[in-house]
Amino acid sequence: MYTHSFDMLKDFTKMPKGSTLGFRILMIAIPIVLILLVPVAQSVQIVKAQNSTASNASGGTAAKTNITTTGNKTVIITPAAPAKNSSAAATSYNRTGFTNLYVLTINGKNFPIKYSINGGKLVGILADKDRTTLALVINPSGNGGNFTTELPRKVIDYKGASNADTKYLIKIDGKGVDYKEVANNVNARILSIDFSKDNRLIEIIGTQMTS
């Protein structure tokens, strides 16, 4: 495709001098635009295919497509439409101690993730099983804020020697950051993570994730 476009470009540049300037500019511009658009379209399709299994059933409303740029990396999340009973499922989960609920779907199974966020909004969560990572896309306010969540151990956990609890690896926009583990029990661990007004992507990395 690229070779054909460049051949067209060469032919158009050899047009007779009698051709109008406007027509020659138009003919040269078209293949250049096509060349620029092809790789962009391909990258968008790839990212959509990778993220198409993510869904947000919180409130029973399908999340909108969101585009987040971090450095030279663009994250595009296009959640699938929620199941018909997603609203009922979301409201039936226990939100005790938290203001929000995100229903994360992994391999067709729903896992309620309770969270509270101050100074921003949670756009979506994507589970990356190959990296045992939860990727959270946020939209911060002008002053930044805090994200606190209860992570079920059956969704993601971090174990060290002798199966002992070990700190998760937390990255914000690709850089490791510290956080607070507010509480934990046999079923879940509660994390508190601060973020700034410029942050967009929080990664919670563990050693094991639900299959």
GROMACS elastic network, one bead per residue, 0.5 to 0.9 nm:
[ bonds ]
;  ai    aj funct       b0    kb
    1     4     6  0.52465   500
    1     5     6  0.62489   500
    1     6     6  0.87395   500
    1    35     6  0.83637   500
    2     5     6  0.51194   500
    2     6     6  0.62427   500
    2     7     6  0.86751   500
    2    34     6  0.89676   500
    2    35     6  0.65363   500
    3     6     6  0.51814   500
    3     7     6  0.61822   500
    3     8     6  0.86624   500
    4     7     6  0.51016   500
    4     8     6  0.62734   500
    4     9     6  0.86445   500
    5     8     6  0.51103   500
    5     9     6  0.62308   500
    5    10     6  0.88040   500
    5    31     6  0.55368   500
    5    32     6  0.76844   500
    5    34     6  0.79835   500
    5    35     6  0.71927   500
    6    10     6  0.62956   500
    6    11     6  0.87211   500
    6    31     6  0.75054   500
    6    32     6  0.83497   500
    6    35     6  0.87920   500
    7    10     6  0.51348   500
    7    11     6  0.63212   500
    7    12     6  0.87307   500
    8    11     6  0.51125   500
    8    12     6  0.62102   500
    8    13     6  0.86786   500
    8    27     6  0.89036   500
    8    28     6  0.82637   500
    8    31     6  0.73039   500
    9    12     6  0.52598   500
    9    13     6  0.63182   500
    9    14     6  0.89196   500
    9    27     6  0.79418   500
    9    28     6  0.58148   500
    9    29     6  0.86227   500
    9    30     6  0.89469   500
    9    31     6  0.66828   500
    9    32     6  0.79710   500
   10    13     6  0.52531   500
   10    14     6  0.66216   500
   10    28     6  0.87339   500
   11    14     6  0.53146   500
   11    15     6  0.68860   500
   12    15     6  0.53934   500
   12    24     6  0.68640   500
   12    27     6  0.65498   500
   12    28     6  0.62910   500
   13    16     6  0.88549   500
   13    24     6  0.74772   500
   13    27     6  0.88463   500
   13    28     6  0.72286   500
   14    17     6  0.84736   500
   15    18     6  0.82299   500
   15    19     6  0.68376   500
   15    24     6  0.76093   500
   16    19     6  0.57163   500
   17    20     6  0.79417   500
   17    21     6  0.88259   500
   18    21     6  0.87671   500
   19    22     6  0.85617   500
   19    23     6  0.71128   500
   19    24     6  0.69047   500
   20    23     6  0.54342   500
   20    24     6  0.64308   500
   20    25     6  0.88152   500
   21    24     6  0.52185   500
   21    25     6  0.62168   500
   21    26     6  0.86730   500
   22    25     6  0.52084   500
   22    26     6  0.62379   500
   22    27     6  0.87126   500
   23    26     6  0.51200   500
   23    27     6  0.62076   500
   23    28     6  0.86551   500
   24    27     6  0.51878   500
   24    28     6  0.61899   500
   24    29     6  0.85661   500
   25    28     6  0.51948   500
   25    29     6  0.60342   500
   25    30     6  0.87821   500
   26    29     6  0.51264   500
   26    30     6  0.63381   500
   27    30     6  0.56290   500
   27    31     6  0.74626   500
   28    31     6  0.63078   500
   28    32     6  0.68464   500
   29    32     6  0.52073   500
   29    33     6  0.61936   500
   29    34     6  0.87367   500
   30    33     6  0.52823   500
   30    34     6  0.63586   500
   30    35     6  0.87746   500
   31    35     6  0.61308   500
   31    36     6  0.86839   500
   32    35     6  0.50930   500
   32    36     6  0.63610   500
   32    37     6  0.87151   500
   33    36     6  0.51593   500
   33    37     6  0.61386   500
   33    38     6  0.87281   500
   34    37     6  0.51321   500
   34    38     6  0.61446   500
   35    38     6  0.56931   500
   35    39     6  0.76104   500
   36    39     6  0.65810   500
   36    40     6  0.70951   500
   37    40     6  0.52023   500
   37    41     6  0.61125   500
   37    42     6  0.86608   500
   38    41     6  0.52987   500
   38    42     6  0.62959   500
   38    43     6  0.88048   500
   39    42     6  0.50655   500
   39    43     6  0.61937   500
   39    44     6  0.86653   500
   40    43     6  0.52749   500
   40    44     6  0.63054   500
   40    45     6  0.87496   500
   41    44     6  0.52431   500
   41    45     6  0.62928   500
   41    46     6  0.87976   500
   42    45     6  0.52335   500
   42    46     6  0.63528   500
   42    47     6  0.88453   500
   43    46     6  0.52060   500
   43    47     6  0.63281   500
   43    48     6  0.86360   500
   44    47     6  0.52932   500
   44    48     6  0.61252   500
   44    49     6  0.86378   500
   44    76     6  0.76297   500
   45    48     6  0.51588   500
   45    49     6  0.61916   500
   45    50     6  0.87185   500
   46    49     6  0.52306   500
   46    50     6  0.63549   500
   46    51     6  0.87980   500
   47    50     6  0.51419   500
   47    51     6  0.62327   500
   47    52     6  0.83845   500
   47    75     6  0.75943   500
   47    76     6  0.63370   500
   47    77     6  0.78177   500
   47    78     6  0.88586   500
   48    51     6  0.52349   500
   48    52     6  0.56569   500
   48    76     6  0.67131   500
   48    77     6  0.67833   500
   48    78     6  0.61525   500
   48    79     6  0.88970   500
   49    52     6  0.52947   500
   49    53     6  0.81581   500
   49    78     6  0.88092   500
   50    53     6  0.74716   500
   50    77     6  0.89820   500
   51    54     6  0.57763   500
   51    76     6  0.77236   500
   51    77     6  0.58953   500
   51    78     6  0.63250   500
   51    79     6  0.70129   500
   51    80     6  0.86883   500
   51   126     6  0.74043   500
   52    55     6  0.79967   500
   52    77     6  0.75109   500
   52    78     6  0.57568   500
   52    79     6  0.56147   500
   52    80     6  0.57180   500
   53    78     6  0.84433   500
   53    79     6  0.65562   500
   53    80     6  0.59434   500
   53   105     6  0.76076   500
   53   106     6  0.80670   500
   53   107     6  0.84696   500
   53   108     6  0.87422   500
   53   126     6  0.86068   500
   54    77     6  0.78017   500
   54    78     6  0.73663   500
   54    80     6  0.60341   500
   54   104     6  0.72769   500
   54   105     6  0.64028   500
   54   106     6  0.79968   500
   54   124     6  0.82184   500
   54   125     6  0.73841   500
   54   126     6  0.59427   500
   54   127     6  0.79554   500
   55    62     6  0.73374   500
   55    63     6  0.73651   500
   55    78     6  0.83039   500
   55    80     6  0.51259   500
   55    81     6  0.66586   500
   55    82     6  0.61547   500
   55   103     6  0.74748   500
   55   104     6  0.66104   500
   55   105     6  0.63468   500
   55   124     6  0.81062   500
   55   125     6  0.83217   500
   55   126     6  0.84929   500
   56    59     6  0.84860   500
   56    60     6  0.79159   500
   56    61     6  0.75038   500
   56    62     6  0.61983   500
   56    63     6  0.59998   500
   56    79     6  0.67987   500
   56    80     6  0.79591   500
   56    81     6  0.81158   500
   56    82     6  0.66345   500
   56    86     6  0.87434   500
   56   102     6  0.62668   500
   56   103     6  0.57281   500
   56   104     6  0.66516   500
   56   105     6  0.80955   500
   56   124     6  0.70260   500
   56   125     6  0.81551   500
   57    61     6  0.62695   500
   57    62     6  0.66508   500
   57    63     6  0.81240   500
   57    81     6  0.85270   500
   57    82     6  0.55850   500
   57    83     6  0.77257   500
   57    85     6  0.89974   500
   57    86     6  0.52500   500
   57    87     6  0.63638   500
   57    89     6  0.79497   500
   57    90     6  0.62588   500
   57   101     6  0.88251   500
   57   102     6  0.67754   500
   57   103     6  0.54858   500
   57   104     6  0.80005   500
   58    61     6  0.67595   500
   58    62     6  0.83441   500
   58    63     6  0.88601   500
   58    86     6  0.76381   500
   58    87     6  0.68637   500
   58    89     6  0.87204   500
   58    90     6  0.55408   500
   58    91     6  0.79148   500
   58   100     6  0.81185   500
   58   101     6  0.59968   500
   58   102     6  0.52674   500
   58   103     6  0.60973   500
   59    62     6  0.86414   500
   59    86     6  0.80237   500
   59    87     6  0.55814   500
   59    88     6  0.86044   500
   59    90     6  0.65430   500
   59    91     6  0.73462   500
   59   101     6  0.85177   500
   59   102     6  0.88691   500
   60    82     6  0.70498   500
   60    83     6  0.84869   500
   60    84     6  0.83064   500
   60    85     6  0.79036   500
   60    86     6  0.53769   500
   60    88     6  0.75286   500
   60    89     6  0.84816   500
   60    90     6  0.71152   500
   60    91     6  0.87249   500
   61    81     6  0.82706   500
   61    82     6  0.71891   500
   61    86     6  0.83998   500
   61    87     6  0.75404   500
   62    79     6  0.71833   500
   62    80     6  0.73086   500
   62    81     6  0.53829   500
   62    82     6  0.57867   500
   63    66     6  0.85338   500
   63    78     6  0.77773   500
   63    79     6  0.61154   500
   63    80     6  0.81288   500
   63    81     6  0.78903   500
   63    82     6  0.87090   500
   63   123     6  0.79785   500
   63   124     6  0.79756   500
   64    77     6  0.83409   500
   64    78     6  0.68254   500
   64    79     6  0.71422   500
   64   123     6  0.88052   500
   65    76     6  0.71808   500
   65    77     6  0.56747   500
   65    79     6  0.68549   500
   66    75     6  0.80711   500
   66    76     6  0.57413   500
   66    77     6  0.53547   500
   66    78     6  0.67343   500
   66   123     6  0.74740   500
   66   124     6  0.87773   500
   67    74     6  0.68789   500
   67    75     6  0.57550   500
   67    77     6  0.65890   500
   67    78     6  0.88835   500
   68    73     6  0.83757   500
   68    74     6  0.56354   500
   68    75     6  0.50331   500
   68    76     6  0.63916   500
   68    77     6  0.85017   500
   68   137     6  0.77025   500
   68   138     6  0.88297   500
   68   139     6  0.88690   500
   68   200     6  0.69369   500
   68   201     6  0.82488   500
   69    72     6  0.70548   500
   69    73     6  0.57484   500
   69    75     6  0.61430   500
   69    76     6  0.86264   500
   69   200     6  0.78461   500
   70    73     6  0.51637   500
   70    74     6  0.61490   500
   70    75     6  0.77379   500
   70   173     6  0.64422   500
   70   174     6  0.87056   500
   70   199     6  0.82936   500
   70   200     6  0.70144   500
   70   201     6  0.76466   500
   71    74     6  0.79259   500
   71   173     6  0.83739   500
   75   137     6  0.84970   500
   75   201     6  0.88072   500
   77   123     6  0.87944   500
   77   124     6  0.76439   500
   77   126     6  0.84924   500
   77   137     6  0.87497   500
   79    82     6  0.83457   500
   79   124     6  0.83324   500
   81    84     6  0.88792   500
   82    85     6  0.80308   500
   82    86     6  0.59297   500
   82    87     6  0.85096   500
   83    86     6  0.50862   500
   83    87     6  0.83643   500
   84    87     6  0.75420   500
   84    88     6  0.88046   500
   85    88     6  0.54495   500
   85    89     6  0.62164   500
   85    90     6  0.87215   500
   86    90     6  0.59960   500
   86    91     6  0.85884   500
   86   103     6  0.87078   500
   87    90     6  0.52161   500
   87    91     6  0.62921   500
   87    92     6  0.86080   500
   88    91     6  0.53183   500
   88    92     6  0.61321   500
   89    92     6  0.52364   500
   89    93     6  0.67898   500
   89   103     6  0.87051   500
   90    93     6  0.57414   500
   90    94     6  0.89532   500
   90   101     6  0.72759   500
   90   102     6  0.78306   500
   90   103     6  0.67757   500
   90   112     6  0.76384   500
   91    94     6  0.79427   500
   91    95     6  0.87446   500
   91   101     6  0.86750   500
   92    95     6  0.89981   500
   93   101     6  0.81730   500
   93   112     6  0.69571   500
   94   101     6  0.87659   500
   94   112     6  0.86625   500
   94   114     6  0.82871   500
   95    98     6  0.54744   500
   95    99     6  0.68187   500
   95   100     6  0.69601   500
   95   101     6  0.67468   500
   95   114     6  0.61724   500
   95   115     6  0.83769   500
   96    99     6  0.80498   500
   96   114     6  0.84429   500
   97   114     6  0.86010   500
   97   115     6  0.86904   500
   97   116     6  0.86646   500
   98   101     6  0.78237   500
   98   114     6  0.61233   500
   98   115     6  0.54644   500
   98   116     6  0.53635   500
   98   148     6  0.84683   500
   98   149     6  0.80007   500
   98   150     6  0.86499   500
   99   114     6  0.77303   500
   99   115     6  0.64911   500
   99   116     6  0.52469   500
   99   117     6  0.80828   500
  100   113     6  0.84890   500
  100   114     6  0.59465   500
  100   115     6  0.52893   500
  100   116     6  0.57621   500
  100   117     6  0.81593   500
  101   112     6  0.65093   500
  101   113     6  0.56608   500
  101   115     6  0.60328   500
  101   116     6  0.83606   500
  102   111     6  0.82647   500
  102   112     6  0.58095   500
  102   113     6  0.50571   500
  102   114     6  0.64037   500
  102   115     6  0.76665   500
  102   124     6  0.80187   500
  102   125     6  0.79867   500
  103   110     6  0.61037   500
  103   111     6  0.55253   500
  103   113     6  0.59795   500
  103   114     6  0.85656   500
  103   125     6  0.89261   500
  104   109     6  0.80966   500
  104   110     6  0.56376   500
  104   111     6  0.50762   500
  104   112     6  0.61494   500
  104   113     6  0.68117   500
  104   124     6  0.89484   500
  104   125     6  0.69032   500
  104   126     6  0.75587   500
  104   127     6  0.79542   500
  105   108     6  0.58684   500
  105   109     6  0.53241   500
  105   111     6  0.62039   500
  105   112     6  0.87263   500
  105   126     6  0.85408   500
  105   127     6  0.82118   500
  106   109     6  0.52525   500
  106   110     6  0.65922   500
  106   111     6  0.77085   500
  106   126     6  0.88324   500
  106   127     6  0.69446   500
  106   129     6  0.88939   500
  106   155     6  0.88615   500
  106   210     6  0.79520   500
  106   211     6  0.79584   500
  107   110     6  0.85285   500
  107   211     6  0.75548   500
  111   152     6  0.83006   500
  111   155     6  0.73575   500
  112   152     6  0.84543   500
  113   149     6  0.71688   500
  113   150     6  0.64548   500
  113   151     6  0.64419   500
  113   152     6  0.75130   500
  114   148     6  0.86046   500
  114   149     6  0.57388   500
  114   150     6  0.54978   500
  114   151     6  0.76159   500
  115   147     6  0.72124   500
  115   148     6  0.55312   500
  115   150     6  0.63044   500
  115   151     6  0.89177   500
  116   146     6  0.82010   500
  116   147     6  0.60190   500
  116   148     6  0.52985   500
  116   149     6  0.64326   500
  117   120     6  0.64638   500
  117   121     6  0.66354   500
  117   122     6  0.74648   500
  117   145     6  0.73818   500
  117   146     6  0.57280   500
  117   148     6  0.63241   500
  117   149     6  0.85307   500
  118   121     6  0.77883   500
  118   140     6  0.88150   500
  118   141     6  0.87762   500
  118   144     6  0.81853   500
  118   145     6  0.52202   500
  118   146     6  0.52688   500
  118   147     6  0.66008   500
  118   148     6  0.88049   500
  119   139     6  0.88512   500
  119   140     6  0.60023   500
  119   141     6  0.50901   500
  119   142     6  0.77803   500
  119   143     6  0.68164   500
  119   144     6  0.54274   500
  119   146     6  0.66819   500
  119   147     6  0.86851   500
  119   195     6  0.89266   500
  119   197     6  0.85316   500
  120   138     6  0.69833   500
  120   139     6  0.54569   500
  120   142     6  0.85139   500
  120   143     6  0.89392   500
  120   144     6  0.69615   500
  120   145     6  0.65940   500
  120   146     6  0.81564   500
  120   147     6  0.86848   500
  120   197     6  0.86232   500
  121   137     6  0.88438   500
  121   138     6  0.57034   500
  121   139     6  0.51194   500
  121   140     6  0.62739   500
  121   141     6  0.80594   500
  122   125     6  0.80944   500
  122   136     6  0.73432   500
  122   137     6  0.62617   500
  122   139     6  0.63371   500
  122   140     6  0.84677   500
  122   147     6  0.87479   500
  123   136     6  0.75240   500
  123   137     6  0.53235   500
  123   138     6  0.52184   500
  123   139     6  0.65981   500
  124   135     6  0.82870   500
  124   136     6  0.58971   500
  124   137     6  0.54598   500
  124   138     6  0.72855   500
  125   134     6  0.66724   500
  125   135     6  0.56021   500
  125   137     6  0.64748   500
  126   133     6  0.83764   500
  126   134     6  0.57898   500
  126   135     6  0.51401   500
  126   136     6  0.65745   500
  126   137     6  0.85123   500
  127   131     6  0.88922   500
  127   132     6  0.76317   500
  127   133     6  0.60615   500
  127   135     6  0.63641   500
  127   136     6  0.89304   500
  127   209     6  0.89572   500
  128   131     6  0.56628   500
  128   132     6  0.58552   500
  128   133     6  0.51184   500
  128   134     6  0.61432   500
  128   135     6  0.73671   500
  129   133     6  0.64135   500
  129   134     6  0.83745   500
  129   208     6  0.86534   500
  129   209     6  0.66229   500
  129   210     6  0.80856   500
  129   211     6  0.79994   500
  130   133     6  0.77874   500
  131   134     6  0.87061   500
  131   205     6  0.74351   500
  131   206     6  0.82781   500
  131   207     6  0.85668   500
  132   156     6  0.72638   500
  132   157     6  0.88415   500
  132   204     6  0.84891   500
  132   205     6  0.59481   500
  132   206     6  0.55743   500
  132   207     6  0.61604   500
  132   208     6  0.60023   500
  132   209     6  0.56564   500
  132   210     6  0.89175   500
  133   156     6  0.77921   500
  133   203     6  0.64720   500
  133   204     6  0.55143   500
  133   206     6  0.62426   500
  133   207     6  0.86166   500
  133   208     6  0.89322   500
  133   209     6  0.79979   500
  134   156     6  0.80145   500
  134   202     6  0.81654   500
  134   203     6  0.56861   500
  134   204     6  0.51076   500
  134   205     6  0.65325   500
  134   206     6  0.85472   500
  135   201     6  0.69001   500
  135   202     6  0.58827   500
  135   204     6  0.65480   500
  135   205     6  0.86399   500
  136   200     6  0.82703   500
  136   201     6  0.57450   500
  136   203     6  0.61875   500
  136   204     6  0.80598   500
  137   200     6  0.57592   500
  137   202     6  0.64515   500
  137   203     6  0.88029   500
  138   199     6  0.76200   500
  138   200     6  0.51169   500
  138   201     6  0.62446   500
  138   202     6  0.76191   500
  139   197     6  0.85199   500
  139   198     6  0.89892   500
  139   199     6  0.79461   500
  139   200     6  0.62011   500
  139   201     6  0.89377   500
  140   143     6  0.76935   500
  140   144     6  0.55347   500
  140   145     6  0.71104   500
  140   195     6  0.78870   500
  140   196     6  0.71964   500
  140   197     6  0.53513   500
  140   198     6  0.72079   500
  140   199     6  0.69309   500
  140   200     6  0.71810   500
  141   144     6  0.53742   500
  141   145     6  0.74115   500
  141   196     6  0.83982   500
  141   197     6  0.57950   500
  141   198     6  0.87923   500
  142   196     6  0.83208   500
  142   197     6  0.51897   500
  142   198     6  0.82986   500
  143   196     6  0.66545   500
  143   197     6  0.52660   500
  143   198     6  0.89905   500
  144   194     6  0.78639   500
  144   195     6  0.55864   500
  144   198     6  0.75243   500
  144   199     6  0.79772   500
  145   193     6  0.86662   500
  145   194     6  0.58798   500
  145   195     6  0.54620   500
  145   196     6  0.63250   500
  145   197     6  0.76179   500
  146   192     6  0.69563   500
  146   193     6  0.56369   500
  146   195     6  0.59141   500
  146   196     6  0.85799   500
  147   191     6  0.81441   500
  147   192     6  0.58304   500
  147   193     6  0.51467   500
  147   194     6  0.62605   500
  147   195     6  0.76132   500
  148   182     6  0.88374   500
  148   190     6  0.70719   500
  148   191     6  0.55549   500
  148   193     6  0.61537   500
  148   194     6  0.85780   500
  149   189     6  0.82797   500
  149   190     6  0.55807   500
  149   191     6  0.55163   500
  149   192     6  0.66960   500
  149   193     6  0.86348   500
  150   183     6  0.89765   500
  150   184     6  0.87577   500
  150   188     6  0.63455   500
  150   189     6  0.56911   500
  150   191     6  0.65327   500
  151   154     6  0.84659   500
  151   155     6  0.70278   500
  151   156     6  0.69032   500
  151   157     6  0.80307   500
  151   187     6  0.86081   500
  151   188     6  0.53664   500
  151   189     6  0.53194   500
  151   190     6  0.61327   500
  151   191     6  0.76545   500
  152   155     6  0.53501   500
  152   156     6  0.66237   500
  152   157     6  0.78495   500
  152   187     6  0.58932   500
  152   189     6  0.66033   500
  152   190     6  0.87671   500
  153   156     6  0.52173   500
  153   157     6  0.50774   500
  153   158     6  0.85741   500
  153   186     6  0.77749   500
  153   187     6  0.56155   500
  153   189     6  0.69728   500
  153   208     6  0.88411   500
  153   209     6  0.81679   500
  153   210     6  0.86543   500
  154   157     6  0.72151   500
  154   187     6  0.75500   500
  154   188     6  0.80748   500
  154   208     6  0.85762   500
  154   209     6  0.67835   500
  154   210     6  0.56950   500
  155   208     6  0.81728   500
  155   209     6  0.53425   500
  155   211     6  0.86358   500
  156   204     6  0.87442   500
  156   205     6  0.81469   500
  156   206     6  0.61178   500
  156   207     6  0.76278   500
  156   208     6  0.57525   500
  156   210     6  0.66078   500
  157   165     6  0.81515   500
  157   166     6  0.86656   500
  157   168     6  0.75904   500
  157   188     6  0.85674   500
  157   189     6  0.82883   500
  157   205     6  0.83729   500
  157   206     6  0.52710   500
  157   207     6  0.62207   500
  157   208     6  0.55276   500
  157   209     6  0.65915   500
  158   163     6  0.88848   500
  158   164     6  0.84921   500
  158   165     6  0.62113   500
  158   166     6  0.55307   500
  158   167     6  0.65202   500
  158   168     6  0.56838   500
  158   169     6  0.85194   500
  158   205     6  0.78285   500
  158   208     6  0.64137   500
  158   209     6  0.89729   500
  159   162     6  0.81796   500
  159   163     6  0.52645   500
  159   164     6  0.54341   500
  159   166     6  0.52656   500
  159   167     6  0.81363   500
  159   168     6  0.87289   500
  159   206     6  0.77549   500
  159   207     6  0.62303   500
  159   208     6  0.77107   500
  160   163     6  0.54301   500
  160   164     6  0.52474   500
  160   165     6  0.62015   500
  160   166     6  0.55324   500
  160   167     6  0.88549   500
  160   207     6  0.84078   500
  161   164     6  0.59180   500
  161   165     6  0.85974   500
  161   166     6  0.87026   500
  163   166     6  0.87934   500
  167   170     6  0.88574   500
  167   181     6  0.82524   500
  167   206     6  0.84674   500
  168   204     6  0.66535   500
  168   205     6  0.58313   500
  168   206     6  0.55538   500
  168   207     6  0.83637   500
  169   176     6  0.71174   500
  169   177     6  0.80423   500
  169   178     6  0.84807   500
  169   203     6  0.80457   500
  169   204     6  0.61347   500
  169   205     6  0.50243   500
  169   206     6  0.66808   500
  170   175     6  0.81704   500
  170   176     6  0.56898   500
  170   177     6  0.57854   500
  170   178     6  0.69732   500
  170   179     6  0.75507   500
  170   193     6  0.86057   500
  170   202     6  0.72103   500
  170   203     6  0.56724   500
  170   205     6  0.61889   500
  171   174     6  0.53898   500
  171   177     6  0.56728   500
  171   178     6  0.85781   500
  171   201     6  0.80956   500
  171   202     6  0.57958   500
  171   203     6  0.50180   500
  171   204     6  0.67508   500
  171   205     6  0.80498   500
  172   175     6  0.53078   500
  172   176     6  0.64563   500
  172   177     6  0.67027   500
  172   195     6  0.77603   500
  172   199     6  0.67641   500
  172   200     6  0.75241   500
  172   201     6  0.56332   500
  172   203     6  0.62908   500
  172   204     6  0.89955   500
  173   176     6  0.85852   500
  173   199     6  0.63628   500
  173   200     6  0.64908   500
  173   201     6  0.50895   500
  173   202     6  0.64561   500
  173   203     6  0.80071   500
  174   201     6  0.78971   500
  174   202     6  0.81546   500
  174   203     6  0.79288   500
  177   193     6  0.86931   500
  178   193     6  0.77218   500
  178   194     6  0.86592   500
  179   191     6  0.70785   500
  179   192     6  0.59421   500
  179   193     6  0.50981   500
  179   194     6  0.71791   500
  180   183     6  0.89566   500
  180   190     6  0.84784   500
  180   191     6  0.58097   500
  180   192     6  0.51135   500
  180   193     6  0.67188   500
  181   184     6  0.76263   500
  181   189     6  0.72088   500
  181   190     6  0.57567   500
  181   192     6  0.62743   500
  181   193     6  0.89277   500
  182   189     6  0.78639   500
  182   190     6  0.54417   500
  182   191     6  0.58021   500
  182   192     6  0.66196   500
  183   188     6  0.85315   500
  183   189     6  0.60228   500
  183   190     6  0.52484   500
  183   191     6  0.75827   500
  184   187     6  0.77182   500
  184   188     6  0.56999   500
  184   190     6  0.59758   500
  184   191     6  0.89342   500
  185   188     6  0.55870   500
  185   189     6  0.64879   500
  186   189     6  0.83429   500
  193   202     6  0.89474   500
  195   198     6  0.81172   500
  195   199     6  0.61961   500
  195   200     6  0.86358   500
  195   202     6  0.86774   500
  196   199     6  0.54653   500
  196   200     6  0.88105   500
  197   200     6  0.84593   500
  199   202     6  0.80146   500
  205   208     6  0.89716   500
  206   209     6  0.73644   500
